[in-house]
Amino acid sequence: MKNQCGWIALAGTSPGRDHLKASEKADWLIIGAGITGLSAAHSLAEMHPEARIVIVDRQRAAQGASARNSGYAVTHENPGDDELIGHSGFAGFEVDSAIGRAAGEEVRKRISRHGIECEYRDSGYYFAVNDPAKLNHVEAKLKTLTAVGASAQFLEGEQLARTLGTRHYRAAIWCGNGNALLQPAKYVKGLLDALPANVTVYENTEITGLEQVKGGGIRANGTQGSIEAKQVLVCLNAFIPRAGIDNSATFPMELSASLTRPLTDQEYAAIGSVEPWGVLSTRPLGATVRLTPDRRVMIRNTAEYRTQDLSDSDLLQRRKHHALGLQRRFPGLTEHDIHYTWTGHLSATRSGQPYFAKVQDGVYAVAGCNGSGVARGTLWGRLLAEMACGANSPLLQSVMDRARPGWLPPRPFFDIGAVLRMRIEAVRAKTEI
């Protein structure tokens, strides 16, 4: 079957850019034309309007993982049991929440500054479950979220069913005051289309390695050319090893999602003509579901650690899994109603914190979005650019202090452990898929 991202198909594509064909020089090179790389390019162009800035991407710009996620601009996360107010992890949760607020604000600023039409809705979303036992410590979570600046409300039963238009979910915490939803492909395409004139983009350009140049500078070698730059920012997230950075302690997760046709007027009225919404599961492998402004239903209910990409037949099986998840929530929808099914990659770390570092003189990198790449990726792009320019701030220092991705065992031990962990989590999330 065709691996086609619905967000990208509905957003449309920007005019194509050339690939790198020769040896060039630049003041700044950014590897990766996703949310983080494009945000970094905007920030560098604002700080250095006379500099030559080059971005390269292995495929079409703005069409990688940044366009394929579920479109959650995360400010406030669901606190873990050890992060609840009064527990030892609350102090770290407070810091992460402050970073999250700055990340959410960075998204809003970019959308406003560049006039990006991306269906942005600053109306919060839900941590919702079918099994109420999987939403525990509700009162403590409400207090914790309120303490870090979120708005939070508990819903259950008929009130929740009327709000979402489905009886599948039996309990939920709505979390707002910063949490937002958007169309990710339109957002990243907007960042691409708004790049200033001193930024050059090369598409379909693979970088195979970085090397120091005698006398200073870094040369990025590609398959059909090279770029020599004074400073290099690596913004590849799950694919950071492609730039020769193998010690980031990050690992890729492959996710698949489907997007339905729009609900008819009759179908929409039958679910109560509810407002667009988004639901995140409280379990790592539970389903992420959205009802979009154009009345489509998006579902992502698979996440896998794999060393090879999904084949077409594998993706077809994931599509059938998506259809089952849709039918649990909206019994009238079948696999026939799915218009698009696609895959994407998430960059994860063991601790849930990013890799954010000066790799060597002239090379800076960030990876490990852990499912919060829309907002944090936007912020990271700006902060990585500021760090490479020698700037500092309390916010940048907070991000660097928290950037401890955690130790990973060597392969193949990690591969074996990751696959087993995913199987266990899938069992635990069975009611939420």
N, C-alpha and C positions, 0 to 999 in steps of 0.2 A: 504494500500500500504506500501511498505518497506521504512522505514526512513533510507536512506543510503547516507552518505556524499560523494560526488564525489571526493573532494580533498583527503580524506582519502583512498578511493578505489584506486585512481591513484598513491598515494604516497607509498602504501604498509605499512605493519605494522612491528614494531620492535618485537624481541622475547619477549614473555610474561614474566612477573615477578610474584613472589609469592605474596600472600596477607599476612598481619600481622597475626601471629598465637599465639603469646605469649607476655609476658611483656619484653620490651627491654629498653636500655638506649642509649642516643646519646648526642653529644655536641649540635647539632642543629637539629631541626625538621622543615620541610617545609610542609605545608598542601596545596596541589594543584600542580599537575604536568603539568601545562600549561606553556605558554610563561613566565609569571612573576615568577612562582615558579622555573622553570628550569634555568632562568637567575640568580635568586638569588642563586641557588645551585652552578652554575659555579663561581659566584663572591665569595661566601664563601669558595669554594675549593681553589681558587686562593689566598685568604687572609689567610686561615688556612689549609694548605695541610695535616696536621697531624690530623685534627679533624674528628670525625665521623659525617657525615651529612646524614640524612634520609629524604626522600620525600615520602609522602603517597598521593594516589589519590583514589577517590571513585569508579572510573571506570578504563578503560585502560589509562595509561599515554599517554599524548600528543594527545588525541583523543576527548577532550572536546571542549569548545567554541574556544579555541586557534587554532584548526585545522578547524573550521567550518565557520570562517569569510570570508570576500570577498577578503582578501589578499592585502589590501592597507596599505603600510607603510607610515603613515602620518607625514610629517614634517610641511607643511604649510596648514592651514585650510582656508576655504572660510570665509572672515571676515563678521561679522554681520554689520548692518547699524550703530550701536553705536560704532563699533570698527574701523571704517574708520579713516584714518589719519585726524587730526584736530578735532576729537570727543573725548569725555571724556573716552571712553573705549579703545582708541588706546594704552595707556600705558600698560594696562593689556594684550592686544593683542601682543605687543612687547615682553613681558615677556614669554607669552605662546609660541610664535614663537621661542624664544631662547631655551626653553625647548624642543620644537619640533625638532629643529636642532640637539640638543644633542641626542634625541631619535632616529632620523634617522641615525645618525652616529653610535650609539650603535648597531643598527641592522647590518649595514655594517661591523662593527668590528667583531661581532659574526659570521657572514657568512664567512668572510675571515679567522678568527682564527681557526674555526672548519671545514673549507672546506665543507660547507653545499651547496649542489646543490638543489636550490629551485626556479629556474626560475626567479631569481631576475632581475628586469629591472628598472634601475634608469633613466627613461625617462619621468617622470611626469605623470599626468593624467588630466582629464577635469571636470570642473563644467559646466554641459551642461543641456539645457532645450529645450523642445518642444515649450513652450510658452515664447517668448522673454520677456514678461512682468515680468516673474519670475526670470530674471537676470537683476537687476537694478543697478544703480550707477556704471556702468562698468568702466568708467575712474577713479573714486575714488578707486575702488577695485584694479585696475591695479597699481595705485600709492601706495596704502597701501601694497600690496604684495611685490612690488619692494623695498619699504622702509624697510621691515623686512628680506630682503635677498632672496626672491623668484624670479624666472623668471616667467613672466606672459605675455600672449598674448591673444587677443580677436579674435575669429573666428566666422564666420557666413556664411550662404548661401552655395554656391558651394564649397568654400574652406573647410568648415566643413564637408560637405557631402563626398568629396573626401578623407578627412582624416580618417573618421570613417567608410565609406562604407555603410552608411545609411542616408536617408533623414529625419529620424524622428526628429533629433535634429536640431534646427534652429539657436541657439546661444550658445556660450561656451567661457569659459576662460580656456586656458591650463595653468597649474601651475606646474613648475618644479624646478630644483635646490634643490633636496632633496626628493621630493615626488617620491615614487617608488611602484612597484607592485611585488608580489611574490606568490608562491604557498604555502598557509599557513600551510597545513598539512606536506609538505616536510620541511618547516622551523622548525616547532616545533619538528618534528621527528628527524631532524638533531641535535637540542639542546639536545634531550634525548639521542641519540646514542653517543654523544660526552662527556657525563658525565665522570669525572675522577673516579678512583678506590675507592676513599674515600667517594663516594656518593652511598647510597643504596636506591633503589626505591621499594616501595610496592604498587602494584595495587589492585583494587577491595577492598580497605580498607577504610571503612567509619569511620570518627571521629565524635563522638557524643557530645563531650564537653571537655573543658579544666579546670584543677583545679591546684591550687597552692600546691606544695609539701612542707611538713614541712622541714625546713632547706634550702629552696631555690629550684628553678627549677619548671618546669611545667610538669604535666602529661596530655597527650592527651589520652582520653579513646576512644577505638573503640569497635566494636561489637564482635571482637574475640581476642582482645589483647589491650595492651596499650604501649605507649612510653613515657618515662620520659626524658626530655631534659632540658638543661640549658637555651636555648633560642628557641622561636617558632616564625616562620614567617607564617602568614596566607595569602595565595595568591589565594583566591577562587572567587574573583570578584563577579559575580551575586549571588553566593551561600555562601557568607560570613556568613549568619546566622547559617549555619550548624556547625560553630565552636563556636557558642554561642555569637557572636558579633551582637547585634540587634540594635545598635545605630549608624550605619555607614551612615545613610541618603542616602543609595543607594537602587535601586529597579531594578528588572530584566525585560528585554524586550525579548519577544520571536520572533525570526526572522526565515523566511524560504526562501530557495533558491533552484534553479535548475541549472543543468549543462547539456548542450546538447551533442550529438555525435559530432565528428569533422566534420567541413565542408568539402565537397568533393573538389577536385581540381577545378572542374567546378564552384561550388558555390563560392569558394574563389576568383577565377578569376573574377566572376561576380560582386563582391563587391570591386574590384580594387586591390586585393592582398595587402590590407592595413597592416600596422604594428600592432602588438598587442596593445590594448588600454584599458583604464578604464574610466568610467564615474560615477561621483557622482552627484546626484540631488542637487539643491539649496533648495529644500523643505525637511523637516525631513522625510516624508513618501514617497518621490519620489523613483524611482527605482535606484538601483546600478547595473551597467551592465559592463561586461568585455568581450573582445575578447582575448582569451588566446593564448599563443605561439603555442599550438597544435590545434588551430583553433576552439576551442569550444566556445560557448557563455554561460556565467553565468549571471543569473538575480536574484536579490533579490528585490522584490517589495511588501513585507509585513513586518510589524513590529507592534507588539501588546503587550499591557500590559495584562497579563493573570495570574490568580492564579492557573490554572491547565495547564499541558502540552497539546499540540495538540494531538488529537486522530488520528488514521489512516485515518478515513473519513474526518476529518478536514484538514489533510495534503493533501489529494487528491484534495480538493477544492482549497487549496493554489497553487498546481501544475497547475491547470487549469488557475488560475490567472496569474501565471508565463508565461504560454503559450500565453495568450492574450498579455502580455507585449512583448514577443519575436516577435509575429506577427506584432506588431506595428513598430518594428524596422527592422525585417527581414521577410517579408511576406511569404517567402518560408518555414519557420520553423513552425512545428506544435507540438502539445503535444506528438505525436509519436516520435519526434526527441529528446525528453528529456531522458537522460540516468539515471540521478540521481536527487533525491529531498530529502532535509533534513531540519532539524531545528537546531537552536543554540540559545544561550542566550547571551545577551549583558547586561553589568552592567552600569546603567545610574544614573545620579544625576540631581537634579533640576537646579543647576547652571552650569552644564557642567564641573565642576572641581572635582577631585578625593577626596576620603577619604584616607588619608595617615597619619598614626598615631602610636604612642606608646600607645597600649591599656591599658597595665598594666606592671608591672615589668616582663620582660622576654617575653612579647608578643607584636609583631608588625604586622600591617596589612595594606593592600592597596586594594582598590576596586574603581569602577567607571570609567571604561575605556571610556565610552561614544562614542564607535565606533572607537576608535583610539588605540586599544589594541596591535596591532602588534609592533609598534614602542614604544609607551609609556609603554606598559607592559614590554618590554625588558629593558628599562631604569629603570622603577620602581623596577624591581627585583634587579638590582645592587644597587640602592640607598637605598632600604629597608635593604639590607644586610649591607651596610655601616653604616646606622643609628643604626642598632642593634649592630654593633661593636664599636659604640661610635665615629665614624668619622663624620666630617662635611665638607661642601664645599659650595661655592656660589650657585652651581646648586641644591644641596640638599635643601638649605635654600629657594631657589626660589620655588621649588616644594611644600615644606611645607607651605610657605606663601600663595600659590595659592590654597591649599587644603581646600577649604571651599565648601562642596557639597551642602549646602543650606538646609533649614528646610523643612520637610515633615509633612503634617497633619496626625493625627492618622487614622488608619483603623477603619471603612470602608470608611471614608470620602475621604481618598486618593484613594482608589480603584475606587470609583464612579467618582472622578475628573479625574483620569488618563484615564479611559475608554472614558469619554466624550471628553477629549482633543485629544485622538487618532482619534475619529470619525471626529472631526473638521479638524484635520490635513490631514486626508485622503481625505476629500472634497477639501481642498486647493491644494492638490497634484494631483488631478484627471488627469490633462493633462500630468503629469510626471510619471505615473504608467505604 
